[in-house]
Amino acid sequence: PTPEGNQPGDDDQPDVHTVEEVVDEIGFGVFQVFISIFAGAIWLVEAFEVMILSILSAALKCDWDLSEFQEASITTVVFLGFMFGNPVWGVVADRFGRKRALLISLSWGFVFGLVSAFSPNYYTLLLFRGLLGFG
């Protein structure tokens, strides 16, 4: 045998395990419950953000006398932010770690969600909602 314990001719490929095998091996404990709840809460907040767009845009159409195009743009700009922000945050997460990227992204979303509530006009609302989507 070689020093690593392999026989000559053994291939040097690492063992491959399925997710189910790994979970069975390490178990499902307090940390996994915490991560599941945390991820679920993030998913819930994102769902609220998307749902509020339909309420927000309809109300602002009346209050600010918006055209249908302008009303649709309030929703569109958030999804454009998602489209351009997701690749950026993926790179940030790969480079600096998922936890740090997630915390920065959540903080970003909180800040721009809050300031968009105080938007004085249509164009600043579009800017802040787009930046919210980016985060």
N, CA, C and O atoms as CSV, one atom per row, in Angstrom:
chain,resi,resn,atom,element,x,y,z
A,1,PRO,N,N,0.818,-1.197,0.000
A,1,PRO,CA,C,0.000,0.000,0.000
A,1,PRO,C,C,0.860,1.259,0.000
A,1,PRO,O,O,1.984,1.267,0.504
A,2,THR,N,N,0.319,2.291,-0.562
A,2,THR,CA,C,0.992,3.580,-0.573
A,2,THR,C,C,0.766,4.247,0.770
A,2,THR,O,O,-0.091,3.805,1.535
A,3,PRO,N,N,1.536,5.333,1.088
A,3,PRO,CA,C,1.377,5.997,2.387
A,3,PRO,C,C,-0.043,6.490,2.655
A,3,PRO,O,O,-0.454,6.580,3.812
A,4,GLU,N,N,-0.790,6.805,1.617
A,4,GLU,CA,C,-2.153,7.277,1.816
A,4,GLU,C,C,-3.126,6.134,2.058
A,4,GLU,O,O,-4.291,6.384,2.365
A,5,GLY,N,N,-2.695,4.918,1.933
A,5,GLY,CA,C,-3.564,3.769,2.152
A,5,GLY,C,C,-4.217,3.265,0.877
A,5,GLY,O,O,-4.994,2.312,0.923
A,6,ASN,N,N,-3.924,3.874,-0.248
A,6,ASN,CA,C,-4.500,3.445,-1.518
A,6,ASN,C,C,-3.643,2.348,-2.118
A,6,ASN,O,O,-2.424,2.334,-1.947
A,7,GLN,N,N,-4.263,1.464,-2.795
A,7,GLN,CA,C,-3.554,0.423,-3.522
A,7,GLN,C,C,-3.143,0.996,-4.873
A,7,GLN,O,O,-3.842,1.853,-5.413
A,8,PRO,N,N,-2.029,0.543,-5.427
A,8,PRO,CA,C,-1.662,1.012,-6.766
A,8,PRO,C,C,-2.806,0.741,-7.739
A,8,PRO,O,O,-3.384,-0.346,-7.749
A,9,GLY,N,N,-3.116,1.727,-8.541
A,9,GLY,CA,C,-4.205,1.571,-9.503
A,9,GLY,C,C,-5.533,2.105,-8.998
A,9,GLY,O,O,-6.451,2.320,-9.791
A,10,ASP,N,N,-5.657,2.328,-7.662
A,10,ASP,CA,C,-6.900,2.938,-7.158
A,10,ASP,C,C,-7.005,4.334,-7.745
A,10,ASP,O,O,-6.006,5.039,-7.892
A,11,ASP,N,N,-8.239,4.726,-8.079
A,11,ASP,CA,C,-8.315,6.097,-8.589
A,11,ASP,C,C,-8.357,7.061,-7.409
A,11,ASP,O,O,-8.877,6.742,-6.340
A,12,ASP,N,N,-7.797,8.245,-7.628
A,12,ASP,CA,C,-7.628,9.215,-6.548
A,12,ASP,C,C,-8.817,10.158,-6.422
A,12,ASP,O,O,-8.686,11.241,-5.853
A,13,GLN,N,N,-9.958,9.769,-6.937
A,13,GLN,CA,C,-11.145,10.616,-6.854
A,13,GLN,C,C,-11.711,10.576,-5.432
A,13,GLN,O,O,-11.736,9.520,-4.799
A,14,PRO,N,N,-12.165,11.734,-4.934
A,14,PRO,CA,C,-12.759,11.760,-3.596
A,14,PRO,C,C,-14.099,11.031,-3.590
A,14,PRO,O,O,-14.744,10.885,-4.629
A,15,ASP,N,N,-14.507,10.579,-2.412
A,15,ASP,CA,C,-15.810,9.937,-2.278
A,15,ASP,C,C,-16.896,10.963,-2.570
A,15,ASP,O,O,-16.774,12.135,-2.212
A,16,VAL,N,N,-17.942,10.515,-3.213
A,16,VAL,CA,C,-19.067,11.384,-3.529
A,16,VAL,C,C,-20.239,10.954,-2.670
A,16,VAL,O,O,-20.572,9.772,-2.587
A,17,HIS,N,N,-20.862,11.943,-2.028
A,17,HIS,CA,C,-22.001,11.676,-1.154
A,17,HIS,C,C,-23.189,12.509,-1.595
A,17,HIS,O,O,-23.028,13.618,-2.105
A,18,THR,N,N,-24.374,11.972,-1.398
A,18,THR,CA,C,-25.576,12.746,-1.670
A,18,THR,C,C,-25.880,13.629,-0.463
A,18,THR,O,O,-25.353,13.404,0.627
A,19,VAL,N,N,-26.724,14.625,-0.661
A,19,VAL,CA,C,-27.121,15.506,0.438
A,19,VAL,C,C,-27.795,14.680,1.531
A,19,VAL,O,O,-27.552,14.898,2.718
A,20,GLU,N,N,-28.624,13.752,1.137
A,20,GLU,CA,C,-29.328,12.900,2.118
A,20,GLU,C,C,-28.344,12.103,2.973
A,20,GLU,O,O,-28.536,11.979,4.183
A,21,GLU,N,N,-27.298,11.563,2.356
A,21,GLU,CA,C,-26.291,10.819,3.112
A,21,GLU,C,C,-25.569,11.712,4.116
A,21,GLU,O,O,-25.322,11.301,5.250
A,22,VAL,N,N,-25.231,12.924,3.704
A,22,VAL,CA,C,-24.532,13.852,4.595
A,22,VAL,C,C,-25.430,14.245,5.767
A,22,VAL,O,O,-24.981,14.261,6.913
A,23,VAL,N,N,-26.694,14.562,5.488
A,23,VAL,CA,C,-27.627,14.928,6.561
A,23,VAL,C,C,-27.817,13.758,7.516
A,23,VAL,O,O,-27.867,13.951,8.731
A,24,ASP,N,N,-27.921,12.553,6.979
A,24,ASP,CA,C,-28.041,11.367,7.843
A,24,ASP,C,C,-26.805,11.193,8.723
A,24,ASP,O,O,-26.907,10.780,9.878
A,25,GLU,N,N,-25.640,11.511,8.167
A,25,GLU,CA,C,-24.391,11.337,8.914
A,25,GLU,C,C,-24.216,12.397,10.005
A,25,GLU,O,O,-23.852,12.064,11.132
A,26,ILE,N,N,-24.470,13.670,9.682
A,26,ILE,CA,C,-24.236,14.721,10.680
A,26,ILE,C,C,-25.452,14.996,11.546
A,26,ILE,O,O,-25.328,15.582,12.622
A,27,GLY,N,N,-26.629,14.578,11.090
A,27,GLY,CA,C,-27.832,14.796,11.875
A,27,GLY,C,C,-28.462,16.153,11.596
A,27,GLY,O,O,-27.911,16.987,10.878
A,28,PHE,N,N,-29.629,16.341,12.185
A,28,PHE,CA,C,-30.378,17.580,12.022
A,28,PHE,C,C,-30.588,18.139,13.409
A,28,PHE,O,O,-31.461,17.683,14.148
A,29,GLY,N,N,-29.780,19.135,13.762
A,29,GLY,CA,C,-29.793,19.649,15.131
A,29,GLY,C,C,-30.255,21.083,15.221
A,29,GLY,O,O,-30.947,21.590,14.339
A,30,VAL,N,N,-29.862,21.726,16.298
A,30,VAL,CA,C,-30.273,23.094,16.592
A,30,VAL,C,C,-29.802,24.060,15.510
A,30,VAL,O,O,-30.550,24.949,15.105
A,31,PHE,N,N,-28.579,23.893,15.045
A,31,PHE,CA,C,-28.057,24.790,14.014
A,31,PHE,C,C,-28.878,24.701,12.736
A,31,PHE,O,O,-29.202,25.726,12.137
A,32,GLN,N,N,-29.219,23.494,12.312
A,32,GLN,CA,C,-30.008,23.318,11.104
A,32,GLN,C,C,-31.417,23.898,11.265
A,32,GLN,O,O,-31.972,24.439,10.309
A,33,VAL,N,N,-31.994,23.790,12.452
A,33,VAL,CA,C,-33.299,24.393,12.715
A,33,VAL,C,C,-33.183,25.910,12.615
A,33,VAL,O,O,-34.038,26.557,12.010
A,34,PHE,N,N,-32.129,26.485,13.206
A,34,PHE,CA,C,-31.902,27.930,13.141
A,34,PHE,C,C,-31.772,28.395,11.699
A,34,PHE,O,O,-32.405,29.375,11.307
A,35,ILE,N,N,-30.966,27.712,10.910
A,35,ILE,CA,C,-30.762,28.088,9.511
A,35,ILE,C,C,-32.068,27.974,8.733
A,35,ILE,O,O,-32.360,28.824,7.892
A,36,SER,N,N,-32.850,26.944,8.999
A,36,SER,CA,C,-34.133,26.773,8.312
A,36,SER,C,C,-35.091,27.909,8.646
A,36,SER,O,O,-35.761,28.435,7.758
A,37,ILE,N,N,-35.162,28.288,9.910
A,37,ILE,CA,C,-36.035,29.389,10.323
A,37,ILE,C,C,-35.536,30.706,9.737
A,37,ILE,O,O,-36.336,31.502,9.246
A,38,PHE,N,N,-34.234,30.948,9.781
A,38,PHE,CA,C,-33.643,32.179,9.251
A,38,PHE,C,C,-33.888,32.287,7.747
A,38,PHE,O,O,-34.303,33.338,7.260
A,39,ALA,N,N,-33.636,31.220,7.021
A,39,ALA,CA,C,-33.852,31.233,5.574
A,39,ALA,C,C,-35.337,31.399,5.249
A,39,ALA,O,O,-35.692,32.098,4.301
A,40,GLY,N,N,-36.193,30.764,6.027
A,40,GLY,CA,C,-37.629,30.919,5.828
A,40,GLY,C,C,-38.093,32.339,6.068
A,40,GLY,O,O,-38.959,32.843,5.352
A,41,ALA,N,N,-37.519,32.991,7.076
A,41,ALA,CA,C,-37.875,34.381,7.363
A,41,ALA,C,C,-37.439,35.294,6.218
A,41,ALA,O,O,-38.163,36.218,5.848
A,42,ILE,N,N,-36.271,35.038,5.667
A,42,ILE,CA,C,-35.792,35.840,4.530
A,42,ILE,C,C,-36.719,35.637,3.335
A,42,ILE,O,O,-37.078,36.597,2.653
A,43,TRP,N,N,-37.099,34.407,3.086
A,43,TRP,CA,C,-38.007,34.115,1.989
A,43,TRP,C,C,-39.344,34.829,2.202
A,43,TRP,O,O,-39.924,35.358,1.254
A,44,LEU,N,N,-39.830,34.844,3.438
A,44,LEU,CA,C,-41.083,35.510,3.768
A,44,LEU,C,C,-40.995,37.016,3.507
A,44,LEU,O,O,-41.917,37.601,2.939
A,45,VAL,N,N,-39.902,37.636,3.914
A,45,VAL,CA,C,-39.712,39.069,3.683
A,45,VAL,C,C,-39.684,39.367,2.190
A,45,VAL,O,O,-40.289,40.342,1.744
A,46,GLU,N,N,-38.994,38.546,1.417
A,46,GLU,CA,C,-38.952,38.741,-0.038
A,46,GLU,C,C,-40.345,38.602,-0.641
A,46,GLU,O,O,-40.713,39.367,-1.533
A,47,ALA,N,N,-41.117,37.638,-0.164
A,47,ALA,CA,C,-42.485,37.461,-0.661
A,47,ALA,C,C,-43.342,38.685,-0.328
A,47,ALA,O,O,-44.140,39.127,-1.154
A,48,PHE,N,N,-43.178,39.230,0.872
A,48,PHE,CA,C,-43.914,40.448,1.243
A,48,PHE,C,C,-43.544,41.610,0.329
A,48,PHE,O,O,-44.411,42.382,-0.082
A,49,GLU,N,N,-42.277,41.731,0.015
A,49,GLU,CA,C,-41.829,42.815,-0.864
A,49,GLU,C,C,-42.509,42.723,-2.224
A,49,GLU,O,O,-42.941,43.738,-2.771
A,50,VAL,N,N,-42.606,41.532,-2.765
A,50,VAL,CA,C,-43.227,41.358,-4.077
A,50,VAL,C,C,-44.733,41.600,-3.975
A,50,VAL,O,O,-45.312,42.231,-4.859
A,51,MET,N,N,-45.373,41.110,-2.917
A,51,MET,CA,C,-46.817,41.291,-2.765
A,51,MET,C,C,-47.201,42.752,-2.548
A,51,MET,O,O,-48.228,43.209,-3.050
A,52,ILE,N,N,-46.383,43.476,-1.809
A,52,ILE,CA,C,-46.721,44.871,-1.522
A,52,ILE,C,C,-46.683,45.738,-2.767
A,52,ILE,O,O,-47.301,46.802,-2.805
A,53,LEU,N,N,-45.962,45.292,-3.784
A,53,LEU,CA,C,-45.880,46.072,-5.017
A,53,LEU,C,C,-47.251,46.258,-5.655
A,53,LEU,O,O,-47.540,47.330,-6.187
A,54,SER,N,N,-48.098,45.239,-5.612
A,54,SER,CA,C,-49.420,45.372,-6.220
A,54,SER,C,C,-50.280,46.370,-5.447
A,54,SER,O,O,-51.036,47.128,-6.054
A,55,ILE,N,N,-50.178,46.381,-4.140
A,55,ILE,CA,C,-50.937,47.320,-3.318
A,55,ILE,C,C,-50.369,48.730,-3.478
A,55,ILE,O,O,-51.112,49.694,-3.659
A,56,LEU,N,N,-49.063,48.832,-3.411
A,56,LEU,CA,C,-48.393,50.131,-3.494
A,56,LEU,C,C,-48.651,50.810,-4.827
A,56,LEU,O,O,-49.018,51.985,-4.865
A,57,SER,N,N,-48.465,50.087,-5.912
A,57,SER,CA,C,-48.606,50.721,-7.228
A,57,SER,C,C,-50.040,51.158,-7.493
A,57,SER,O,O,-50.253,52.208,-8.100
A,58,ALA,N,N,-51.023,50.387,-7.060
A,58,ALA,CA,C,-52.424,50.782,-7.267
A,58,ALA,C,C,-52.769,52.033,-6.461
A,58,ALA,O,O,-53.451,52.930,-6.955
A,59,ALA,N,N,-52.295,52.084,-5.226
A,59,ALA,CA,C,-52.572,53.256,-4.383
A,59,ALA,C,C,-51.872,54.500,-4.930
A,59,ALA,O,O,-52.457,55.583,-4.948
A,60,LEU,N,N,-50.632,54.350,-5.374
A,60,LEU,CA,C,-49.892,55.500,-5.895
A,60,LEU,C,C,-50.435,55.975,-7.238
A,60,LEU,O,O,-50.320,57.151,-7.580
A,61,LYS,N,N,-51.022,55.063,-7.989
A,61,LYS,CA,C,-51.629,55.471,-9.265
A,61,LYS,C,C,-52.707,56.521,-9.006
A,61,LYS,O,O,-52.818,57.503,-9.738
A,62,CYS,N,N,-53.490,56.304,-7.966
A,62,CYS,CA,C,-54.543,57.269,-7.623
A,62,CYS,C,C,-53.968,58.529,-6.986
A,62,CYS,O,O,-54.322,59.641,-7.379
A,63,ASP,N,N,-53.088,58.360,-6.010
A,63,ASP,CA,C,-52.561,59.505,-5.265
A,63,ASP,C,C,-51.696,60.426,-6.118
A,63,ASP,O,O,-51.772,61.646,-5.978
A,64,TRP,N,N,-50.881,59.862,-6.996
A,64,TRP,CA,C,-49.950,60.663,-7.789
A,64,TRP,C,C,-50.416,60.812,-9.238
A,64,TRP,O,O,-49.695,61.372,-10.063
A,65,ASP,N,N,-51.609,60.316,-9.552
A,65,ASP,CA,C,-52.175,60.404,-10.893
A,65,ASP,C,C,-51.201,59.843,-11.941
A,65,ASP,O,O,-50.839,60.520,-12.903
A,66,LEU,N,N,-50.794,58.597,-11.724
A,66,LEU,CA,C,-49.822,57.941,-12.606
A,66,LEU,C,C,-50.515,57.297,-13.796
A,66,LEU,O,O,-51.674,56.893,-13.710
A,67,SER,N,N,-49.804,57.207,-14.893
A,67,SER,CA,C,-50.297,56.456,-16.050
A,67,SER,C,C,-50.123,54.964,-15.765
A,67,SER,O,O,-49.469,54.579,-14.796
A,68,GLU,N,N,-50.711,54.139,-16.614
A,68,GLU,CA,C,-50.558,52.689,-16.433
A,68,GLU,C,C,-49.103,52.272,-16.608
A,68,GLU,O,O,-48.618,51.379,-15.912
A,69,PHE,N,N,-48.417,52.915,-17.529
A,69,PHE,CA,C,-46.999,52.624,-17.725
A,69,PHE,C,C,-46.198,52.948,-16.458
A,69,PHE,O,O,-45.357,52.155,-16.036
A,70,GLN,N,N,-46.454,54.090,-15.868
A,70,GLN,CA,C,-45.749,54.473,-14.642
A,70,GLN,C,C,-46.075,53.514,-13.506
A,70,GLN,O,O,-45.197,53.146,-12.725
A,71,GLU,N,N,-47.343,53.108,-13.414
A,71,GLU,CA,C,-47.739,52.156,-12.374
A,71,GLU,C,C,-46.980,50.835,-12.549
A,71,GLU,O,O,-46.467,50.277,-11.578
A,72,ALA,N,N,-46.912,50.346,-13.767
A,72,ALA,CA,C,-46.201,49.092,-14.044
A,72,ALA,C,C,-44.704,49.235,-13.798
A,72,ALA,O,O,-44.038,48.275,-13.408
A,73,SER,N,N,-44.181,50.429,-14.026
A,73,SER,CA,C,-42.745,50.658,-13.835
A,73,SER,C,C,-42.321,50.496,-12.378
A,73,SER,O,O,-41.182,50.116,-12.107
A,74,ILE,N,N,-43.213,50.775,-11.448
A,74,ILE,CA,C,-42.883,50.626,-10.024
A,74,ILE,C,C,-42.540,49.170,-9.716
A,74,ILE,O,O,-41.619,48.897,-8.946
A,75,THR,N,N,-43.269,48.249,-10.309
A,75,THR,CA,C,-42.979,46.824,-10.124
A,75,THR,C,C,-41.784,46.400,-10.965
A,75,THR,O,O,-40.925,45.652,-10.498
A,76,THR,N,N,-41.729,46.874,-12.197
A,76,THR,CA,C,-40.673,46.474,-13.118
A,76,THR,C,C,-39.291,46.834,-12.592
A,76,THR,O,O,-38.353,46.047,-12.719
A,77,VAL,N,N,-39.160,48.015,-12.003
A,77,VAL,CA,C,-37.845,48.470,-11.548
A,77,VAL,C,C,-37.308,47.580,-10.423
A,77,VAL,O,O,-36.096,47.400,-10.307
A,78,VAL,N,N,-38.193,47.024,-9.596
A,78,VAL,CA,C,-37.737,46.109,-8.542
A,78,VAL,C,C,-37.163,44.837,-9.166
A,78,VAL,O,O,-36.108,44.356,-8.753
A,79,PHE,N,N,-37.861,44.301,-10.156
A,79,PHE,CA,C,-37.373,43.082,-10.798
A,79,PHE,C,C,-36.117,43.335,-11.634
A,79,PHE,O,O,-35.280,42.444,-11.776
A,80,LEU,N,N,-35.982,44.518,-12.177
A,80,LEU,CA,C,-34.720,44.872,-12.841
A,80,LEU,C,C,-33.586,44.915,-11.818
A,80,LEU,O,O,-32.469,44.478,-12.097
A,81,GLY,N,N,-33.884,45.444,-10.634
A,81,GLY,CA,C,-32.895,45.426,-9.551
A,81,GLY,C,C,-32.502,44.008,-9.188
A,81,GLY,O,O,-31.323,43.726,-8.976
A,82,PHE,N,N,-33.487,43.103,-9.111
A,82,PHE,CA,C,-33.186,41.687,-8.848
A,82,PHE,C,C,-32.255,41.139,-9.929
A,82,PHE,O,O,-31.271,40.460,-9.637
A,83,MET,N,N,-32.590,41.451,-11.184
A,83,MET,CA,C,-31.837,40.900,-12.305
A,83,MET,C,C,-30.372,41.338,-12.289
A,83,MET,O,O,-29.477,40.541,-12.570
A,84,PHE,N,N,-30.134,42.600,-11.962
A,84,PHE,CA,C,-28.754,43.082,-11.950
A,84,PHE,C,C,-28.056,42.827,-10.611
A,84,PHE,O,O,-26.835,42.680,-10.574
A,85,GLY,N,N,-28.804,42.774,-9.529
A,85,GLY,CA,C,-28.209,42.602,-8.209
A,85,GLY,C,C,-27.816,41.178,-7.886
A,85,GLY,O,O,-26.794,40.950,-7.238
A,86,ASN,N,N,-28.611,40.212,-8.327
A,86,ASN,CA,C,-28.318,38.820,-7.962
A,86,ASN,C,C,-26.935,38.353,-8.401
A,86,ASN,O,O,-26.230,37.743,-7.597
A,87,PRO,N,N,-26.513,38.608,-9.637
A,87,PRO,CA,C,-25.155,38.190,-10.004
A,87,PRO,C,C,-24.077,38.894,-9.170
A,87,PRO,O,O,-23.067,38.290,-8.809
A,88,VAL,N,N,-24.304,40.164,-8.873
A,88,VAL,CA,C,-23.330,40.905,-8.069
A,88,VAL,C,C,-23.224,40.293,-6.676
A,88,VAL,O,O,-22.123,40.066,-6.175
A,89,TRP,N,N,-24.371,40.027,-6.051
A,89,TRP,CA,C,-24.344,39.466,-4.696
A,89,TRP,C,C,-23.789,38.044,-4.686
A,89,TRP,O,O,-23.220,37.606,-3.686
A,90,GLY,N,N,-23.953,37.323,-5.799
A,90,GLY,CA,C,-23.335,35.998,-5.890
A,90,GLY,C,C,-21.822,36.082,-5.843
A,90,GLY,O,O,-21.168,35.290,-5.165
A,91,VAL,N,N,-21.269,37.046,-6.567
A,91,VAL,CA,C,-19.814,37.245,-6.570
A,91,VAL,C,C,-19.350,37.714,-5.184
A,91,VAL,O,O,-18.337,37.239,-4.671
A,92,VAL,N,N,-20.092,38.642,-4.586
A,92,VAL,CA,C,-19.743,39.119,-3.240
A,92,VAL,C,C,-19.749,37.951,-2.253
A,92,VAL,O,O,-18.846,37.832,-1.425
A,93,ALA,N,N,-20.756,37.096,-2.338
A,93,ALA,CA,C,-20.844,35.945,-1.435
A,93,ALA,C,C,-19.692,34.965,-1.657
A,93,ALA,O,O,-19.145,34.422,-0.698
A,94,ASP,N,N,-19.324,34.741,-2.912
A,94,ASP,CA,C,-18.204,33.844,-3.201
A,94,ASP,C,C,-16.894,34.412,-2.669
A,94,ASP,O,O,-16.037,33.673,-2.183
A,95,ARG,N,N,-16.751,35.715,-2.763
A,95,ARG,CA,C,-15.482,36.333,-2.376
A,95,ARG,C,C,-15.358,36.576,-0.869
A,95,ARG,O,O,-14.300,36.342,-0.285
A,96,PHE,N,N,-16.434,37.042,-0.248
A,96,PHE,CA,C,-16.367,37.457,1.159
A,96,PHE,C,C,-17.151,36.561,2.114
A,96,PHE,O,O,-17.115,36.763,3.328
A,97,GLY,N,N,-17.848,35.584,1.576
A,97,GLY,CA,C,-18.593,34.661,2.427
A,97,GLY,C,C,-20.092,34.905,2.361
A,97,GLY,O,O,-20.549,36.040,2.224
A,98,ARG,N,N,-20.834,33.839,2.460
A,98,ARG,CA,C,-22.288,33.912,2.348
A,98,ARG,C,C,-22.914,34.685,3.501
A,98,ARG,O,O,-23.846,35.462,3.293
A,99,LYS,N,N,-22.417,34.482,4.699
A,99,LYS,CA,C,-23.000,35.146,5.869
A,99,LYS,C,C,-22.856,36.665,5.740
A,99,LYS,O,O,-23.829,37.396,5.924
A,100,ARG,N,N,-21.682,37.129,5.433
A,100,ARG,CA,C,-21.439,38.572,5.304
A,100,ARG,C,C,-22.293,39.159,4.178
A,100,ARG,O,O,-22.911,40.211,4.349
A,101,ALA,N,N,-22.328,38.480,3.029
A,101,ALA,CA,C,-23.116,38.976,1.899
A,101,ALA,C,C,-24.596,39.028,2.249
A,101,ALA,O,O,-25.291,39.977,1.886
A,102,LEU,N,N,-25.077,38.015,2.950
A,102,LEU,CA,C,-26.487,37.975,3.330
A,102,LEU,C,C,-26.829,39.103,4.295
A,102,LEU,O,O,-27.862,39.755,4.142
A,103,LEU,N,N,-25.987,39.336,5.272
A,103,LEU,CA,C,-26.247,40.407,6.236
A,103,LEU,C,C,-26.201,41.785,5.578
A,103,LEU,O,O,-27.019,42.651,5.888
A,104,ILE,N,N,-25.252,41.985,4.676
A,104,ILE,CA,C,-25.175,43.261,3.966
A,104,ILE,C,C,-26.399,43.436,3.064
A,104,ILE,O,O,-26.987,44.516,3.006
A,105,SER,N,N,-26.771,42.380,2.371
A,105,SER,CA,C,-27.923,42.441,1.477
A,105,SER,C,C,-29.211,42.715,2.247
A,105,SER,O,O,-30.038,43.511,1.803
A,106,LEU,N,N,-29.387,42.069,3.386
A,106,LEU,CA,C,-30.578,42.321,4.205
A,106,LEU,C,C,-30.598,43.749,4.728
A,106,LEU,O,O,-31.647,44.394,4.741
A,107,SER,N,N,-29.454,44.240,5.153
A,107,SER,CA,C,-29.377,45.622,5.624
A,107,SER,C,C,-29.677,46.597,4.492
A,107,SER,O,O,-30.390,47.582,4.683
A,108,TRP,N,N,-29.134,46.320,3.325
A,108,TRP,CA,C,-29.383,47.130,2.136
A,108,TRP,C,C,-30.886,47.189,1.859
A,108,TRP,O,O,-31.445,48.262,1.633
A,109,GLY,N,N,-31.530,46.023,1.880
A,109,GLY,CA,C,-32.966,45.963,1.619
A,109,GLY,C,C,-33.774,46.722,2.660
A,109,GLY,O,O,-34.755,47.389,2.331
A,110,PHE,N,N,-33.360,46.620,3.906
A,110,PHE,CA,C,-34.054,47.345,4.975
A,110,PHE,C,C,-33.950,48.849,4.755
A,110,PHE,O,O,-34.950,49.563,4.833
A,111,VAL,N,N,-32.743,49.330,4.481
A,111,VAL,CA,C,-32.521,50.768,4.309
A,111,VAL,C,C,-33.321,51.299,3.122
A,111,VAL,O,O,-34.033,52.294,3.258
A,112,PHE,N,N,-33.216,50.656,1.968
A,112,PHE,CA,C,-33.901,51.182,0.792
A,112,PHE,C,C,-35.400,50.923,0.829
A,112,PHE,O,O,-36.159,51.660,0.200
A,113,GLY,N,N,-35.846,49.901,1.544
A,113,GLY,CA,C,-37.277,49.735,1.762
A,113,GLY,C,C,-37.831,50.850,2.628
A,113,GLY,O,O,-38.922,51.360,2.375
A,114,LEU,N,N,-37.074,51.226,3.651
A,114,LEU,CA,C,-37.502,52.297,4.556
A,114,LEU,C,C,-37.506,53.650,3.849
A,114,LEU,O,O,-38.481,54.396,3.944
A,115,VAL,N,N,-36.425,53.971,3.143
A,115,VAL,CA,C,-36.383,55.283,2.498
A,115,VAL,C,C,-37.377,55.377,1.341
A,115,VAL,O,O,-37.840,56.471,1.018
A,116,SER,N,N,-37.712,54.251,0.715
A,116,SER,CA,C,-38.711,54.312,-0.358
A,116,SER,C,C,-40.089,54.668,0.202
A,116,SER,O,O,-40.925,55.218,-0.515
A,117,ALA,N,N,-40.329,54.359,1.473
A,117,ALA,CA,C,-41.601,54.729,2.105
A,117,ALA,C,C,-41.742,56.243,2.236
A,117,ALA,O,O,-42.856,56.754,2.351
A,118,PHE,N,N,-40.637,56.950,2.220
A,118,PHE,CA,C,-40.662,58.404,2.370
A,118,PHE,C,C,-40.360,59.130,1.056
A,118,PHE,O,O,-40.004,60.308,1.064
A,119,SER,N,N,-40.499,58.434,-0.059
A,119,SER,CA,C,-40.223,59.044,-1.361
A,119,SER,C,C,-41.205,60.186,-1.623
A,119,SER,O,O,-42.417,60.002,-1.519
A,120,PRO,N,N,-40.684,61.355,-1.959
A,120,PRO,CA,C,-41.577,62.490,-2.174
A,120,PRO,C,C,-42.243,62.514,-3.554
A,120,PRO,O,O,-43.242,63.206,-3.755
A,121,ASN,N,N,-41.677,61.745,-4.512
A,121,ASN,CA,C,-42.258,61.751,-5.854
A,121,ASN,C,C,-41.978,60.420,-6.554
A,121,ASN,O,O,-41.292,59.542,-6.030
A,122,TYR,N,N,-42.525,60.314,-7.728
A,122,TYR,CA,C,-42.449,59.083,-8.507
A,122,TYR,C,C,-41.013,58.674,-8.829
A,122,TYR,O,O,-40.669,57.498,-8.713
A,123,TYR,N,N,-40.189,59.609,-9.224
A,123,TYR,CA,C,-38.835,59.271,-9.681
A,123,TYR,C,C,-37.928,58.831,-8.536
A,123,TYR,O,O,-37.111,57.927,-8.712
A,124,THR,N,N,-38.059,59.446,-7.384
A,124,THR,CA,C,-37.254,58.965,-6.248
A,124,THR,C,C,-37.757,57.609,-5.778
A,124,THR,O,O,-36.974,56.778,-5.319
A,125,LEU,N,N,-39.064,57.382,-5.892
A,125,LEU,CA,C,-39.601,56.052,-5.559
A,125,LEU,C,C,-39.004,54.997,-6.482
A,125,LEU,O,O,-38.587,53.932,-6.028
A,126,LEU,N,N,-38.964,55.297,-7.786
A,126,LEU,CA,C,-38.358,54.343,-8.730
A,126,LEU,C,C,-36.901,54.070,-8.383
A,126,LEU,O,O,-36.457,52.923,-8.419
A,127,LEU,N,N,-36.162,55.115,-8.050
A,127,LEU,CA,C,-34.757,54.949,-7.694
A,127,LEU,C,C,-34.608,54.053,-6.465
A,127,LEU,O,O,-33.832,53.097,-6.476
A,128,PHE,N,N,-35.351,54.367,-5.412
A,128,PHE,CA,C,-35.208,53.602,-4.162
A,128,PHE,C,C,-35.728,52.168,-4.306
A,128,PHE,O,O,-35.142,51.247,-3.737
A,129,ARG,N,N,-36.819,51.963,-5.059
A,129,ARG,CA,C,-37.334,50.601,-5.255
A,129,ARG,C,C,-36.359,49.794,-6.115
A,129,ARG,O,O,-36.183,48.596,-5.894
A,130,GLY,N,N,-35.730,50.440,-7.089
A,130,GLY,CA,C,-34.732,49.741,-7.899
A,130,GLY,C,C,-33.532,49.338,-7.063
A,130,GLY,O,O,-33.014,48.230,-7.205
A,131,LEU,N,N,-33.087,50.239,-6.189
A,131,LEU,CA,C,-31.969,49.914,-5.307
A,131,LEU,C,C,-32.358,48.847,-4.296
A,131,LEU,O,O,-31.534,48.011,-3.924
A,132,LEU,N,N,-33.603,48.871,-3.852
A,132,LEU,CA,C,-34.083,47.810,-2.964
A,132,LEU,C,C,-33.995,46.462,-3.677
A,132,LEU,O,O,-33.519,45.483,-3.102
A,133,GLY,N,N,-34.450,46.413,-4.918
A,133,GLY,CA,C,-34.380,45.174,-5.689
A,133,GLY,C,C,-32.953,44.707,-5.904
A,133,GLY,O,O,-32.681,43.506,-5.903
A,134,PHE,N,N,-32.040,45.651,-6.087
A,134,PHE,CA,C,-30.624,45.301,-6.286
A,134,PHE,C,C,-30.052,44.581,-5.060
A,134,PHE,O,O,-29.219,43.684,-5.185
A,135,GLY,N,N,-30.507,44.983,-3.897
A,135,GLY,CA,C,-29.985,44.392,-2.649
A,135,GLY,C,C,-30.595,43.064,-2.371
A,135,GLY,O,O,-30.269,42.433,-1.365
